Amino acid sequence: MYGKAAICLSFVILFLISCSIYVGTVDLRSYFFPLLQSPQVPRSLCASGPPLRVYMYDLPRKFHVGMMDRRSFEGPAPVTADNFPPWPSNSGIKKQHSVEYWLMASLLFGGNGNEDREAVRVSDPESAEAFFVPFFSSLSFNTHGHNMTDPETEVDRRLQVELLEFLRKSKYYQRSGGRDHVIPMTHPNAFRFLRQELNASILIVVDFGRYPKTMSSLSKDVVAPYVHVVDSFTDDDALNPYESRTTLLFFRGNTVRKDQGKIRIKLAKILSAIDDVHYEKSVATPKNIIMRGCVLRSSVCILQVIPLHLADYSMLL
């Protein structure tokens, strides 16, 4: 059952990320419903049988959407499809860690039942095959102590403590020891205080760089790439999209990353010698992201590729 949960959730995540590529500021009421109701959506490779039945815990707003608006941090619950806020347009680089947001949105916006889905939300936990914990652990780190020395770091730690207390009181968490519970941790520092307490659960991560093998591995967890932080370029010549471009790949990112950037340095040596590739060293900041978006929208010959943690790929080789 846990294997099925991990496989299906990986397809859900990749599906949501592919959708979010085209999204800047999202009005979910106009975005999710047309997408999910479309009869043209192809059947997923994972949907060979009934969709995965997922129960989503009804956590207070401070654990998820309350962090998107400080005024509603302690606001009323529950969060529904009607009051679920759009992802903020001024979030900058935080958007790359927003898988947790899109997973929650997918379960809230369940569609009308006419489309094939890999996972569906159930209201009865007894019928669930997996349990989704909607704690925005990455946003919590980015919001409450991003510099890791801020006094507000204590807020992030307290949320982790309270979440653990909540889960340990759940008979469903106790029943499986957390093995059928899905918890997003896509930022490398997400849930950094108490993450070792959740090593039995299915974690949504982007790499295993800061996790010991005893805690996170491909055998139980789901690896999700970062969400794109700028819109994809969609104004190609439909008849000949490749010949109309003079630049195939546009890279602007920090070469030296984790593990001294060994993989990125190798990539730089390969790409920098190619005439049709523009390779530029820089650092990902909210200002750079805005500039990239302007370049992307103003040029018809650049395919913008936001650099991922390529160095982390070496850990999977």
Number of C-alpha atoms within 10 A of each C-alpha: 10 17 13 13 25 24 16 21 25 19 19 21 22 16 14 18 22 13 15 22 15 16 18 19 13 16 13 18 15 9 13 19 14 12 14 20 16 12 11 9 12 9 12 14 10 19 15 10 8 12 17 23 20 25 22 22 15 13 16 18 21 21 23 23 25 18 19 20 15 12 9 13 16 15 15 11 11 11 17 12 16 10 10 17 19 17 19 14 11 12 15 17 20 18 21 20 27 25 27 22 22 19 18 20 20 19 19 18 19 19 19 9 10 10 17 19 20 24 23 20 21 19 12 11 16 9 11 18 19 28 25 20 21 23 26 28 26 28 26 26 23 21 18 20 17 16 12 13 9 11 10 16 18 14 16 24 19 13 18 22 14 12 16 16 11 12 17 14 11 13 10 19 17 12 10 12 15 21 21 24 26 25 23 27 24 26 24 17 17 22 26 18 13 13 16 14 11 18 20 19 22 28 25 25 25 21 25 19 17 10 16 11 11 9 17 24 19 13 9 20 26 25 19 21 19 20 24 23 25 26 16 19 19 13 11 16 12 9 8 9 13 13 12 14 17 14 17 16 17 19 19 20 20 16 23 16 16 14 12 11 18 17 19 23 16 12 14 16 11 11 16 14 11 10 10 14 17 16 17 14 12 13 14 15 13 15 11 16 18 16 13 19 16 12 13 21 17 11 12 18 20 21 19 21 18 20 16 17 19 18 22 20 15 13 11 9 5
